[in-house]
Amino acid sequence: LAVRMLGDFITQLGRLQDERRCLRHADLILLLRQRVEADARFRAALKARYRHVLIDEFQDTDADQLAIFRAIFGDDPARLFGMIGDPKQSIYRFRGADLEVYLSARRNEGLVRGNLARNFRSRDAMVEAVNTLFRGNDAFLDAELRMMPSE
């Protein structure tokens, strides 16, 4: 019963959005992707306006967002396409963030990779406690998500 009610709710929500011409966050991203990929003049205008991009919290992006960035910045070595992210902090799966997109981009974009060795946000005692807790512990179950101790 609950599954059917949820399905009915989603269907009615979609109808209301269509009737009222409402767009969700995901709709805006998809529309931008479609426009960037289909419209060479639009893509050229974006390339002329934005020579460099530095994307923070990249671990919370999705495939459509990466496609947008690649279409604008990915084919020109003179452009800076920088990504900053920590896969262990990916928390937006509920809105479409896909950690595999981050991991794939990190493996395949020819990026220069680095890790921050110094934590400027936390007190030394907290940093040492986290380092101690995770030292030698493969808690993240994926070699690409290994804990890197910091100072």
Contact map, one row per residue, 1 for C-alpha under 8 A:
1111100000000000000000000000000000000000000000000000000000000000000000000000000000000000000000000000000000000000000000000000000000000000000000000000000
1111110000000000000000000000000000000000000000000000000000000000000000000000000000000000000000000000000000000000000000000000000000000000000000000000000
1111111000000000000000000000000000000000000000000000000000000000000000000000000000000000000000000000000000000000000000000000000000000000000000000000000
1111111100000000000000000000000000000000000000000000000000000000000000000000000000000000000000000000000000000000000000000000000000000000000000000000000
1111111110000000000000000000000000000000000000000000000000000000000000000000000000000000000000000000000000000000000000000000000000000000000000000000000
0111111111000000000000000000000000000000000000000000000000000000000000000000000000000000000000000000000000000000000000000000000000000000000000000000000
0011111111100000000000000000000000000000000000000000000000000000000000000000000000000000000000000000000000000000000000000000000000000000000000000000000
0001111111110000000000000000000000000000000000000000000000000000000000000000000000000000000000000000000000000000000000000000000000000000000000000000000
0000111111111000000000000000000000000000000000000000000000000000000000000000000000000000000000000000000000000000000000000000000000000000000000000000000
0000011111111100000000000000000000000000000000000000000000000000000000000000000000000000000000000000000000000000000000000000000000000000000000000000000
0000001111111110000000000000000000000000000000000000000000000000000000000000000000000000000000000000000000000000000000000000000000000000000000000000000
0000000111111111000000000000000000000000000000000000000000000000000000000000000000000000000000000000000000000000000000000000000000000000000000000000000
0000000011111111100000000000000000000000000000000000000000000000000000000000000000000000000000000000000000000000000000000000000000000000000000000000000
0000000001111111110000000000000000000000000000000000000000000000000000000000000000000000000000000000000000000000000000000000000000000000000000000000000
0000000000111111111000000000000000000000000000000000000000000000000000000000000000000000000000000000000000000000000000000000000000000000000000000000000
0000000000011111111100000000000000000000000000000000000000000000000000000000000000000000000000000000000000000000000000000000000000000000000000000000000
0000000000001111111111100000000000000000000000000000000000000000000000000000000000000000000000000000000000000000000000000000000000000000000000000000000
0000000000000111111111000000000000000000000000000000000000000000000000000000000000000000000000000000000000000000000000000000000000000000000000000000000
0000000000000011111111000000000000000000000000000000000000000000000000000000000000000000000000000000000000000000000000000000000000000000000000000000000
0000000000000001111111000000000000000000000000000000000000000000000000000000000000000000000000000000000000000000000000000000000000000000000000000000000
0000000000000000111111100000000000000000000000000000000000000000000000000000000000000000000000000000000000000000000000000000000000000000000000000000000
0000000000000000111111110000000000000000000000000000000000000000000000000000000000000000000000000000000000000000000000000000000000000000000000000000000
0000000000000000100011111111000000000000000000000000000000000000000000000000000000000000000000000000000000000000000000000000000000000000000000000000000
0000000000000000000001111111000000000000000000000000000000000000000000000000000000000000000000000000000000000000000000000000000000000000000000000000000
0000000000000000000000111111100000000000000000000000000000000000000000000000000000000000000000000000000000000000000000000000000000000000000000000000000
0000000000000000000000111111110000000000000000000000000000000000000000000000000000000000000000110000000000000000000000000000000000000000000000000000000
0000000000000000000000111111111000000000000000000000000000000000000000000000000000000000000000000000000000000000000000000000000000000000000000000000000
0000000000000000000000111111111100000000000000000000000000000000000000000000000000000000000000000000000000000000000000000000000000000000000000000000000
0000000000000000000000001111111110000000000000000000000000000001100000000000000000000000000000000000000000000000000000000000000000000000000000000000000
0000000000000000000000000111111111000000000000000000000000000001000000000000000000000000000000000000000000000000000000000000000000000000000000000000000
0000000000000000000000000011111111100000000000000000000000000000000000000000000000000000000000000000000000000000000000000000000000000000000000000000000
0000000000000000000000000001111111110000000000000000000000000000000100000000000000000000000000000000000000000000000000000000000000000000000000000000000
0000000000000000000000000000111111111000000000000000000000000001101100000000000000000000000000000000000000000000000000000000000000000000000000000000000
0000000000000000000000000000011111111100000000000000000000000000000000000000000000000000000000000000000000000000000000000000000000000000000000000000000
0000000000000000000000000000001111111110010000000000000000000000000000000000000000000000000000000000000000000000000000000000000000000000000000000000000
0000000000000000000000000000000111111111011000000000000000000000000100110000000000000000000000000000000000000000000000000000000000000000000000000000000
0000000000000000000000000000000011111111001000000000000000000000000100100000000000000000000000000000000000000000000000000000000000000000000000000000000
0000000000000000000000000000000001111111000000000000000000000000000000000000000000000000000000000000000000000000000000000000000000000000000000000000000
0000000000000000000000000000000000111111111000000000000000000000000000000000000000000000000000000000000000000000000000000000000000000000000000000000000
0000000000000000000000000000000000011111111100000000000000000000000000000000000000000000000000000000000000000000000000000000000000000000000000000000000
0000000000000000000000000000000000000011111110000000000000000000000000000000000000000000000000000000000000000000000000000000000000000000000000000000000
0000000000000000000000000000000000110011111111000000000000000000000000000000000000000000000000000000000000000000000000000000000000000000000000000000000
0000000000000000000000000000000000011011111111100000000000000000000000110000000000000000000000000000000000000000000000000000000000000000000000000000000
0000000000000000000000000000000000000001111111110000000000000000000000010000000000000000000000000000000000000000000000000000000000000000000000000000000
0000000000000000000000000000000000000000111111111000000000000000000000000000000000000000000000000000000000000000000000000000000000000000000000000000000
0000000000000000000000000000000000000000011111111100000000000000000000010000000000000000000000000000000000000000000000000000000000000000000000000000000
0000000000000000000000000000000000000000001111111110000000000000000000011000000000000000000000000000000000000000000000000000000000000000000000000000000
0000000000000000000000000000000000000000000111111110000000000000000000000000000000000000000000000000000000000000000000000000000000000000000000000000000
0000000000000000000000000000000000000000000011111110000000000000000000000000000000000000000000000000000000000000000000000000000000000000000000000000000
0000000000000000000000000000000000000000000001111111100000000000000000000000000000000000000000000000000000000000000000000000000000000000000000000000000
0000000000000000000000000000000000000000000000111111100000000000000000001000001100000000000000000000000000000000000000000000000000000000000000000000000
0000000000000000000000000000000000000000000000000111110000000000000000001000001110000000000000000000000000000000000000000000000000000000000000000000000
0000000000000000000000000000000000000000000000000111111000000000000000001000000111000000000000000000000000000000000000000000000000000000000000000000000
0000000000000000000000000000000000000000000000000001111100000000000000000000000111110000000000000000000000000000000000000000000000000000000000000000000
0000000000000000000000000000000000000000000000000000111111000000000000000000000011110000000000000000000000000000000000000000000000000000000000000000000
0000000000000000000000000000000000000000000000000000011111000000000000000000000000111000000000000000000000000000000000000000000000000000000000000000000
0000000000000000000000000000000000000000000000000000001111111000000000000000000000111100000000000000000000000000000000000000000000000000000000000000000
0000000000000000000000000000000000000000000000000000001111111000000000000000000000111100000000000000010000000000000000000000000000000000000000000000000
0000000000000000000000000000000000000000000000000000000011111000000000000000000000011110110000001110110000000000000000000000000000000000000000000000000
0000000000000000000000000000000000000000000000000000000011111100000000000000000000000000011110001110010000000000000000000000000000000000000000000000000
0000000000000000000000000000000000000000000000000000000011111110110000000000000000000000000000011110110000000000000000000000000000000000000000000000000
0000000000000000000000000000000000000000000000000000000000011111110000000000000000000000000000011110110000000000000000000000000000000000000000000000000
0000000000000000000000000000000000000000000000000000000000001111111000000000000000000000000000000100100000000000000000000000000000000000000000000000000
0000000000000000000000000000110010000000000000000000000000000111111100000000000000000000000000000000000000000000000000000000000000000000000000000000000
0000000000000000000000000000100010000000000000000000000000001111111110000000000000000000000000000000000000000000000000000000000000000000000000000000000
0000000000000000000000000000000000000000000000000000000000001111111111000000000000000000000000000000100000000000000000000000000000000000000000000000000
0000000000000000000000000000000010000000000000000000000000000011111111100000000000000000000000000000000000000000000000000000000000000000000000000000000
0000000000000000000000000000000110011000000000000000000000000001111111110000000000000000000000000000000000000000000000000000000000000000000000000000000
0000000000000000000000000000000000000000000000000000000000000000111111111100000010000000000000000000000000000000000000000000000000000000000000000000000
0000000000000000000000000000000000000000000000000000000000000000011111111110000000000000000000000000000000000000000000000000000000000000000000000000000
0000000000000000000000000000000000011000001000000000000000000000001111111110000000000000000000000000000000000000000000000000000000000000000000000000000
0000000000000000000000000000000000010000001101100000000000000000000111111110000000000000000000000000000000000000000000000000000000000000000000000000000
0000000000000000000000000000000000000000000000100011100000000000000011111111001110000000000000000000000000000000000000000000000000000000000000000000000
0000000000000000000000000000000000000000000000000000000000000000000011111111101010000000000000000000000000000000000000000000000000000000000000000000000
0000000000000000000000000000000000000000000000000000000000000000000001111111100000000000000000000000000000000000000000000000000000000000000000000000000
0000000000000000000000000000000000000000000000000000000000000000000000001111111000000000000000000000000000000000000000000000000000000000000000000000000
0000000000000000000000000000000000000000000000000000000000000000000000000111111100000000000000000000000000000000000000000000000000000000000000000000000
0000000000000000000000000000000000000000000000000000000000000000000000000001111100000000000000000000000000000000000000000000000000000000000000000000000
0000000000000000000000000000000000000000000000000011000000000000000000001101111110000000000000000000000000000000000000000000000000000000000000000000000
0000000000000000000000000000000000000000000000000011110000000000000000001000111111000000000000000000000000000000000000000000000000000000000000000000000
0000000000000000000000000000000000000000000000000001111000000000000010001100001111100000000000000000000000000000000000000000000000000000000000000000000
0000000000000000000000000000000000000000000000000000111000000000000000000000000111110000000000000000000000000000000000000000000000000000000000000000000
0000000000000000000000000000000000000000000000000000011111000000000000000000000011111000000000000000000000000000000000000000000000000000000000000000000
0000000000000000000000000000000000000000000000000000011111100000000000000000000001111100000000000000000000000000000000000000000000000000000000000000000
0000000000000000000000000000000000000000000000000000000111100000000000000000000000111110000000000000000000000000000000000000000000000000000000000000000
0000000000000000000000000000000000000000000000000000000011100000000000000000000000011111110000000000000000000000000000000000000000000000000000000000000
0000000000000000000000000000000000000000000000000000000000100000000000000000000000001111110000000010011000000000000000000000000000000000000000001000000
0000000000000000000000000000000000000000000000000000000000000000000000000000000000000111110000000000000000000000000000000000000000000000000000001000000
0000000000000000000000000000000000000000000000000000000000100000000000000000000000000111111000000000000000000000000000000000000000000000000000000000000
0000000000000000000000000000000000000000000000000000000000110000000000000000000000000111111110001010000000000000000000000000000000000000000000000000000
0000000000000000000000000000000000000000000000000000000000010000000000000000000000000000111111001000000000000000000000000000000000000000000000000000000
0000000000000000000000000000000000000000000000000000000000010000000000000000000000000000011111111000000000000000000000000000000000000000000000000000000
0000000000000000000000000000000000000000000000000000000000010000000000000000000000000000011111111110000000000000000000000000000000000000000000000000000
0000000000000000000000000000000000000000000000000000000000000000000000000000000000000000001111111000000000000000000000000000000000000000000000000000000
0000000000000000000000000100000000000000000000000000000000000000000000000000000000000000000111111000000000000000000000000000000000000000000000000000000
0000000000000000000000000100000000000000000000000000000000001100000000000000000000000000000111111100000000000000000000000000000000000000000000000000000
0000000000000000000000000000000000000000000000000000000000111100000000000000000000000000011111111110000000000000000000000000000000000000000000000000000
0000000000000000000000000000000000000000000000000000000000111110000000000000000000000000000010011111110000000000000000000000000000000000000000000000000
0000000000000000000000000000000000000000000000000000000000111100000000000000000000000010010010001111111000000000000000000000000000000000000000000000000
0000000000000000000000000000000000000000000000000000000000000000000000000000000000000000000000000111111100000000000000000000000000000000000000000000000
0000000000000000000000000000000000000000000000000000000000101110010000000000000000000000000000000111111110000000000000000000000000000000000000000000000
0000000000000000000000000000000000000000000000000000000001111100000000000000000000000010000000000111111111000000000000000000000000000000000000000000000
0000000000000000000000000000000000000000000000000000000000000000000000000000000000000010000000000011111111100000000000000000000000000000000000010000000
0000000000000000000000000000000000000000000000000000000000000000000000000000000000000000000000000001111111110000000000000000000000000000000000000000000
0000000000000000000000000000000000000000000000000000000000000000000000000000000000000000000000000000111111111000000000000000000000000000000000000000000
0000000000000000000000000000000000000000000000000000000000000000000000000000000000000000000000000000011111111110000000000000000000000000000000000000000
0000000000000000000000000000000000000000000000000000000000000000000000000000000000000000000000000000001111111110000000000000000000000000000000000000000
0000000000000000000000000000000000000000000000000000000000000000000000000000000000000000000000000000000111111110000000000000000000000000000000000000000
0000000000000000000000000000000000000000000000000000000000000000000000000000000000000000000000000000000011111110000000000000000000000000000000000000000
0000000000000000000000000000000000000000000000000000000000000000000000000000000000000000000000000000000001111111000000000000000000000000000000000000000
0000000000000000000000000000000000000000000000000000000000000000000000000000000000000000000000000000000001111111100000000000000000000000000000000000000
0000000000000000000000000000000000000000000000000000000000000000000000000000000000000000000000000000000000000111110000000000000000000000000000000000000
0000000000000000000000000000000000000000000000000000000000000000000000000000000000000000000000000000000000000011111000000000000000000000000000000000000
0000000000000000000000000000000000000000000000000000000000000000000000000000000000000000000000000000000000000001111100000000000000000000000000000000000
0000000000000000000000000000000000000000000000000000000000000000000000000000000000000000000000000000000000000000111110000000000000000000000000000001000
0000000000000000000000000000000000000000000000000000000000000000000000000000000000000000000000000000000000000000011111100000000000000000000000000000010
0000000000000000000000000000000000000000000000000000000000000000000000000000000000000000000000000000000000000000001111100000000000000000000000000000111
0000000000000000000000000000000000000000000000000000000000000000000000000000000000000000000000000000000000000000000111110000000000000000000000000000011
0000000000000000000000000000000000000000000000000000000000000000000000000000000000000000000000000000000000000000000111111100001000000000000000000000011
0000000000000000000000000000000000000000000000000000000000000000000000000000000000000000000000000000000000000000000001111100000000000000000000000000000
0000000000000000000000000000000000000000000000000000000000000000000000000000000000000000000000000000000000000000000000111110000000000000000000000000000
0000000000000000000000000000000000000000000000000000000000000000000000000000000000000000000000000000000000000000000000111111011000000000000000000000000
0000000000000000000000000000000000000000000000000000000000000000000000000000000000000000000000000000000000000000000000001111111000000000000000000000000
0000000000000000000000000000000000000000000000000000000000000000000000000000000000000000000000000000000000000000000000000111111100000000000000000000001
0000000000000000000000000000000000000000000000000000000000000000000000000000000000000000000000000000000000000000000000000011111110000000000000000000000
0000000000000000000000000000000000000000000000000000000000000000000000000000000000000000000000000000000000000000000000000111111111000000000000000000000
0000000000000000000000000000000000000000000000000000000000000000000000000000000000000000000000000000000000000000000000100111111111100000000000000000011
0000000000000000000000000000000000000000000000000000000000000000000000000000000000000000000000000000000000000000000000000001111111110000000000000000001
0000000000000000000000000000000000000000000000000000000000000000000000000000000000000000000000000000000000000000000000000000111111111000000000000000000
0000000000000000000000000000000000000000000000000000000000000000000000000000000000000000000000000000000000000000000000000000011111111100000000000000000
0000000000000000000000000000000000000000000000000000000000000000000000000000000000000000000000000000000000000000000000000000001111111110000000000000110
0000000000000000000000000000000000000000000000000000000000000000000000000000000000000000000000000000000000000000000000000000000111111110000000000000000
0000000000000000000000000000000000000000000000000000000000000000000000000000000000000000000000000000000000000000000000000000000011111110100000000000000
0000000000000000000000000000000000000000000000000000000000000000000000000000000000000000000000000000000000000000000000000000000001111111111000000010000
0000000000000000000000000000000000000000000000000000000000000000000000000000000000000000000000000000000000000000000000000000000000111111100000000010100
0000000000000000000000000000000000000000000000000000000000000000000000000000000000000000000000000000000000000000000000000000000000000111110000000000000
0000000000000000000000000000000000000000000000000000000000000000000000000000000000000000000000000000000000000000000000000000000000001111111000000000000
0000000000000000000000000000000000000000000000000000000000000000000000000000000000000000000000000000000000000000000000000000000000000101111111000110000
0000000000000000000000000000000000000000000000000000000000000000000000000000000000000000000000000000000000000000000000000000000000000100111110000000000
0000000000000000000000000000000000000000000000000000000000000000000000000000000000000000000000000000000000000000000000000000000000000000011111101110000
0000000000000000000000000000000000000000000000000000000000000000000000000000000000000000000000000000000000000000000000000000000000000000011111101000000
0000000000000000000000000000000000000000000000000000000000000000000000000000000000000000000000000000000000000000000000000000000000000000010111111100000
0000000000000000000000000000000000000000000000000000000000000000000000000000000000000000000000000000000000000000000000000000000000000000000111111100000
0000000000000000000000000000000000000000000000000000000000000000000000000000000000000000000000000000001000000000000000000000000000000000000001111100000
0000000000000000000000000000000000000000000000000000000000000000000000000000000000000011000000000000000000000000000000000000000000000000000111111110000
0000000000000000000000000000000000000000000000000000000000000000000000000000000000000000000000000000000000000000000000000000000000000000010101111111000
0000000000000000000000000000000000000000000000000000000000000000000000000000000000000000000000000000000000000000000000000000000000000110010100001111100
0000000000000000000000000000000000000000000000000000000000000000000000000000000000000000000000000000000000000000001000000000000000000000000000000111110
0000000000000000000000000000000000000000000000000000000000000000000000000000000000000000000000000000000000000000000010000000000000100010000000000011111
0000000000000000000000000000000000000000000000000000000000000000000000000000000000000000000000000000000000000000000111100000001000100000000000000001111
0000000000000000000000000000000000000000000000000000000000000000000000000000000000000000000000000000000000000000000011100001001100000000000000000000111
